[in-house]
Amino acid sequence: MTVFRNILIRLLTTAVTLFGVAVIVFVVIRVVPGNPIAMMLPPGATEADIARLQAQYGFDKSIFQQFVIWLSGVMQGDFGTSISTRQPVAGLVLSRLPATLELSVVALTIAVIIGGTMALLGTRFRDTKGEGVVDITAGMALSIPDFLWGLVLILLFGVLWPVFHISGRISPALNIDFSTNFYLFEAIARLRFDVIADLVGHMFMPALALAIPLAAIIAQLLKQSLKETMHLDYVTLARTKGYAENHVITREALPNAILPTLTLVGVQFTFLIGGTVIIERLFSYEGLGNMAIDAVINRDLPLIQGIVILFALLFTIVNLVVDMLYVLLNPKLRHA
């Protein structure tokens, strides 16, 4: 009952958070100077044309009235119509969301593999020069932002040694007949190895650029947790039984040391999704982040609102799932 009550409280908190985000975003983007309607009209448009479009998009009403109309539509799944494309916002956002989610999942997977490996190596060679090398490497990886890593990767693997694609999500000439926009996941399910290879070729560099700073954070926290766990009694008992050091680290210390890292990974995953905005633009990746920049440039208010609300929803859902997993994996909380 305690767990159920906590989940219910989190759901209510999520609803309040989303409402607050909607209010702030709705107000802020409307007080910023600039007229989005003027960008839709040719130079010779009349005042009547401007007034007609303002009435069509509801800009002739007060901000409060606009918000009430927009919120009532959102409650019914209608996020409005994009000013720049004249298409429903919900359809546009959902069509780009799979690309961003796939990129984020691949980046998170790479970060966990790299960061976990560095943490295990740092623990295995603790109090030696090997641990110092791991710490220096993690520090260097964390000190460089993801977009600079992207530029370095483009120079290395796109120009000097062109083995990966530097733009786009998939080759236009490739024949795909998928029923969803989750191309990578569906290609894996259908065993379309040609599509998988092409998607990975386009996705690897932006995913790696996102993963490197996160891998450094994972490595630092997990290594510190492992070093603290290595001094506990049950780990010492495993050594006295004659188990190899690698077995002691991976089988005895790691399961308990990984719990704080799980929370960090969940929190950082939300930032990872937000970080795709710049990376997607840099690699011309056809995801939600790239669309967000176009929406800001075009002052497409309905589209901006839809993207921000979706990002906020993803953040809250990921945090809720991480909290639930932490409770399930932690016996002290599970039986409290």
C-alpha positions as CSV (number, residue, x, y, z in Angstrom):
1,M,0.0,0.0,0.0
2,T,2.9,2.3,0.7
3,V,4.4,1.8,-2.7
4,F,1.0,2.3,-4.3
5,R,0.4,5.5,-2.4
6,N,3.9,6.8,-3.4
7,I,3.2,6.0,-7.1
8,L,-0.2,7.8,-6.9
9,I,1.5,10.8,-5.3
10,R,4.1,10.8,-8.1
11,L,1.4,10.7,-10.8
12,L,-0.4,13.7,-9.2
13,T,2.9,15.5,-9.0
14,T,3.6,14.7,-12.6
15,A,0.2,16.2,-13.6
16,V,0.9,19.4,-11.7
17,T,4.4,19.6,-13.2
18,L,3.1,19.3,-16.7
19,F,0.5,21.9,-16.1
20,G,3.1,24.3,-14.7
21,V,5.4,23.7,-17.7
22,A,2.4,24.3,-20.1
23,V,1.6,27.6,-18.4
24,I,5.2,28.9,-18.4
25,V,5.9,27.9,-22.0
26,F,2.6,29.2,-23.3
27,V,3.2,32.6,-21.7
28,V,6.9,33.0,-22.4
29,I,6.8,32.2,-26.1
30,R,4.0,34.8,-26.5
31,V,5.8,37.7,-24.8
32,V,8.9,37.2,-26.9
33,P,9.1,39.9,-29.6
34,G,8.1,38.9,-33.1
35,N,4.9,38.1,-35.0
36,P,4.7,34.5,-36.3
37,I,1.7,35.4,-38.5
38,A,3.8,37.9,-40.4
39,M,6.2,35.2,-41.4
40,M,3.4,33.2,-43.1
41,L,2.3,36.0,-45.4
42,P,3.9,37.4,-48.5
43,P,5.3,41.0,-48.5
44,G,2.1,42.4,-50.1
45,A,-0.3,41.0,-47.6
46,T,-3.1,43.3,-46.4
47,E,-4.3,44.0,-42.8
48,A,-7.3,41.9,-43.6
49,D,-5.1,38.9,-44.4
50,I,-3.2,39.3,-41.1
51,A,-6.4,39.7,-39.1
52,R,-7.9,36.6,-40.8
53,L,-4.9,34.4,-39.9
54,Q,-4.7,35.8,-36.4
55,A,-8.3,34.8,-35.9
56,Q,-7.7,31.4,-37.4
57,Y,-4.9,30.7,-34.9
58,G,-6.6,32.5,-32.0
59,F,-4.0,35.2,-31.7
60,D,-6.7,37.9,-31.6
61,K,-7.8,36.8,-28.1
62,S,-6.2,37.4,-24.8
63,I,-3.4,35.1,-23.5
64,F,-5.7,33.6,-20.9
65,Q,-8.4,32.8,-23.5
66,Q,-5.8,31.3,-25.9
67,F,-4.4,29.1,-23.1
68,V,-7.9,27.8,-22.1
69,I,-8.7,27.0,-25.8
70,W,-5.3,25.3,-26.3
71,L,-5.5,23.3,-23.0
72,S,-9.0,22.1,-23.8
73,G,-7.7,20.9,-27.2
74,V,-4.7,19.2,-25.5
75,M,-7.0,17.3,-23.2
76,Q,-8.6,15.9,-26.3
77,G,-5.3,15.1,-28.0
78,D,-5.4,18.1,-30.3
79,F,-2.2,20.2,-29.9
80,G,-3.2,22.6,-32.7
81,T,-1.9,23.2,-36.2
82,S,1.7,24.0,-37.1
83,I,2.1,27.6,-38.5
84,S,5.0,26.7,-40.7
85,T,3.8,23.4,-42.2
86,R,0.0,23.8,-41.7
87,Q,-0.1,20.2,-40.4
88,P,-1.4,18.9,-37.0
89,V,1.2,19.3,-34.3
90,A,0.5,15.9,-32.7
91,G,1.2,14.1,-36.0
92,L,4.4,16.0,-36.6
93,V,5.8,15.5,-33.1
94,L,4.9,11.8,-33.0
95,S,6.5,11.2,-36.4
96,R,9.8,12.5,-35.2
97,L,9.7,11.1,-31.7
98,P,10.8,7.5,-32.6
99,A,14.1,8.8,-34.2
100,T,15.0,10.7,-31.1
101,L,14.1,7.9,-28.8
102,E,16.2,5.4,-30.8
103,L,19.1,7.8,-30.8
104,S,18.8,8.3,-27.0
105,V,18.5,4.6,-26.3
106,V,21.6,3.7,-28.4
107,A,23.6,6.6,-26.8
108,L,22.6,5.4,-23.3
109,T,23.6,1.8,-24.2
110,I,27.0,3.0,-25.4
111,A,27.4,5.1,-22.3
112,V,26.6,2.3,-20.0
113,I,29.0,-0.1,-21.8
114,I,31.9,2.4,-21.8
115,G,31.2,3.8,-18.4
116,G,30.7,0.4,-16.8
117,T,33.9,-1.0,-18.3
118,M,35.9,2.0,-17.1
119,A,34.5,1.7,-13.6
120,L,35.3,-2.0,-13.5
121,L,38.8,-1.4,-14.7
122,G,39.3,1.4,-12.2
123,T,38.2,-0.8,-9.4
124,R,40.3,-3.8,-10.6
125,F,43.4,-1.6,-10.7
126,R,42.5,0.6,-7.7
127,D,45.4,2.4,-5.9
128,T,47.6,1.9,-9.0
129,K,48.5,3.9,-12.0
130,G,45.7,2.1,-13.9
131,E,43.1,3.9,-11.7
132,G,44.8,7.2,-12.4
133,V,44.5,6.6,-16.2
134,V,40.8,5.8,-15.8
135,D,40.2,9.0,-13.8
136,I,42.1,11.2,-16.2
137,T,40.2,9.7,-19.2
138,A,36.9,10.2,-17.5
139,G,37.8,13.8,-16.6
140,M,38.8,14.6,-20.2
141,A,35.6,13.0,-21.5
142,L,33.5,15.0,-19.1
143,S,35.2,18.3,-19.7
144,I,34.3,18.4,-23.4
145,P,30.6,19.0,-24.3
146,D,28.8,16.6,-26.6
147,F,28.6,19.0,-29.6
148,L,32.4,19.3,-29.6
149,W,32.7,15.6,-29.4
150,G,30.4,15.6,-32.4
151,L,32.7,17.9,-34.4
152,V,35.7,15.8,-33.5
153,L,33.9,12.6,-34.6
154,I,32.9,14.2,-37.9
155,L,36.5,15.2,-38.6
156,L,37.9,11.8,-37.7
157,F,35.3,9.4,-39.1
158,G,33.5,11.6,-41.6
159,V,36.4,13.4,-43.3
160,L,39.8,11.9,-42.5
161,W,38.6,8.4,-42.3
162,P,35.1,8.4,-43.9
163,V,33.5,5.2,-42.4
164,F,30.3,6.6,-41.1
165,H,27.6,8.9,-42.5
166,I,27.8,12.5,-41.2
167,S,24.2,13.5,-41.9
168,G,20.7,12.2,-42.1
169,R,19.0,9.2,-40.5
170,I,18.8,6.7,-43.4
171,S,19.9,6.6,-47.0
172,P,17.1,7.8,-49.3
173,A,17.9,5.0,-51.8
174,L,17.3,2.3,-49.2
175,N,14.0,0.4,-49.6
176,I,12.0,0.3,-46.4
177,D,8.4,-0.7,-46.0
178,F,8.1,-0.4,-42.2
179,S,4.8,0.2,-40.5
180,T,6.2,2.4,-37.8
181,N,8.9,5.2,-37.6
182,F,10.9,3.0,-35.1
183,Y,13.2,2.0,-38.0
184,L,16.0,0.5,-35.9
185,F,13.8,-1.5,-33.6
186,E,11.6,-2.7,-36.4
187,A,14.6,-3.6,-38.6
188,I,16.0,-5.7,-35.7
189,A,12.6,-7.4,-35.3
190,R,12.4,-8.2,-39.0
191,L,16.1,-9.1,-39.3
192,R,16.7,-6.5,-42.0
193,F,20.4,-6.4,-41.7
194,D,20.9,-4.0,-44.6
195,V,18.6,-1.5,-42.9
196,I,20.3,-2.1,-39.5
197,A,23.8,-1.5,-41.0
198,D,22.6,1.7,-42.7
199,L,20.8,3.1,-39.6
200,V,23.8,2.3,-37.4
201,G,26.1,4.0,-39.9
202,H,24.0,7.2,-39.6
203,M,23.4,6.9,-35.9
204,F,26.8,5.9,-34.5
205,M,28.5,9.2,-34.4
206,P,25.7,11.3,-32.9
207,A,25.0,8.6,-30.4
208,L,28.7,8.3,-29.4
209,A,28.9,12.1,-29.1
210,L,26.0,12.0,-26.7
211,A,27.4,9.0,-24.8
212,I,30.9,10.1,-24.1
213,P,30.2,12.7,-21.4
214,L,27.5,10.4,-19.8
215,A,29.9,7.5,-19.8
216,A,32.4,9.6,-17.8
217,I,29.7,10.4,-15.2
218,I,28.7,6.7,-14.9
219,A,32.4,5.6,-14.6
220,Q,33.1,8.1,-11.8
221,L,30.0,7.3,-9.7
222,L,30.1,3.5,-10.2
223,K,33.8,3.3,-9.5
224,Q,33.3,5.2,-6.3
225,S,30.4,3.0,-5.3
226,L,32.4,-0.1,-6.0
227,K,35.4,1.1,-4.0
228,E,33.1,1.7,-1.0
229,T,31.5,-1.7,-1.4
230,M,34.8,-3.5,-1.7
231,H,35.5,-2.9,2.0
232,L,32.2,-4.5,3.3
233,D,32.2,-7.7,5.2
234,Y,30.5,-10.0,2.6
235,V,33.1,-8.9,0.0
236,T,35.9,-9.8,2.4
237,L,34.2,-13.1,3.2
238,A,34.1,-13.9,-0.6
239,R,37.9,-13.2,-0.8
240,T,38.5,-15.6,2.2
241,K,36.7,-18.3,0.3
242,G,39.2,-18.1,-2.5
243,Y,37.2,-16.4,-5.2
244,A,39.2,-14.5,-7.9
245,E,39.2,-10.7,-7.7
246,N,37.2,-10.4,-10.9
247,H,34.5,-12.6,-9.5
248,V,34.5,-10.6,-6.2
249,I,34.0,-7.4,-8.1
250,T,31.4,-8.5,-10.7
251,R,29.4,-11.0,-8.6
252,E,29.6,-9.7,-5.0
253,A,30.3,-5.9,-5.1
254,L,28.6,-4.9,-8.4
255,P,25.0,-5.9,-7.6
256,N,24.9,-3.6,-4.6
257,A,27.1,-0.8,-5.9
258,I,25.0,-0.4,-9.1
259,L,21.8,0.9,-7.3
260,P,23.0,4.6,-6.9
261,T,24.2,4.5,-10.5
262,L,20.8,3.3,-11.7
263,T,19.2,6.5,-10.3
264,L,21.9,8.6,-11.9
265,V,21.5,6.9,-15.3
266,G,17.7,7.6,-15.2
267,V,18.2,11.3,-14.4
268,Q,21.0,11.7,-16.9
269,F,18.8,9.9,-19.6
270,T,16.4,12.8,-19.4
271,F,19.2,15.3,-20.0
272,L,20.4,13.0,-22.8
273,I,17.1,13.4,-24.6
274,G,17.3,17.1,-24.2
275,G,20.9,17.1,-25.4
276,T,19.8,15.6,-28.7
277,V,18.6,19.1,-29.9
278,I,22.1,20.3,-30.7
279,I,23.5,17.0,-31.8
280,E,20.6,16.3,-34.2
281,R,21.1,19.7,-35.7
282,L,24.8,19.1,-36.1
283,F,24.3,15.8,-37.9
284,S,21.1,16.8,-39.7
285,Y,19.4,13.9,-37.9
286,E,15.7,13.8,-38.6
287,G,14.6,13.8,-35.0
288,L,12.5,15.8,-32.6
289,G,15.4,18.0,-31.5
290,N,16.1,19.2,-35.1
291,M,12.4,19.9,-35.5
292,A,12.5,22.0,-32.3
293,I,15.2,24.3,-33.7
294,D,13.2,24.8,-36.9
295,A,10.1,25.6,-34.8
296,V,12.0,28.2,-32.8
297,I,13.5,29.8,-36.0
298,N,10.1,30.0,-37.6
299,R,8.4,31.1,-34.4
300,D,6.0,28.2,-34.8
301,L,4.2,28.6,-31.4
302,P,1.9,25.6,-31.6
303,L,4.8,23.3,-32.6
304,I,7.1,24.7,-29.9
305,Q,4.4,24.1,-27.3
306,G,3.8,20.5,-28.5
307,I,7.5,19.6,-28.4
308,V,8.2,21.1,-25.0
309,I,5.2,19.4,-23.5
310,L,6.3,16.1,-25.0
311,F,9.8,16.6,-23.6
312,A,8.4,17.4,-20.2
313,L,6.2,14.3,-20.3
314,L,9.2,12.1,-21.3
315,F,11.3,13.5,-18.4
316,T,8.6,12.8,-15.8
317,I,7.8,9.3,-17.1
318,V,11.5,8.4,-17.1
319,N,12.0,9.7,-13.6
320,L,8.9,7.8,-12.4
321,V,10.1,4.5,-14.0
322,V,13.5,4.9,-12.4
323,D,12.1,5.5,-9.0
324,M,9.9,2.4,-9.3
325,L,12.8,0.3,-10.5
326,Y,14.9,1.6,-7.6
327,V,12.2,0.5,-5.1
328,L,11.9,-2.9,-6.8
329,L,15.7,-3.5,-6.8
330,N,16.4,-2.2,-3.3
331,P,15.2,-4.8,-0.7
332,K,15.2,-2.3,2.1
333,L,12.7,-0.1,0.2
334,R,10.7,-3.0,-1.2
335,H,9.9,-4.5,2.2
336,A,9.5,-1.2,4.0
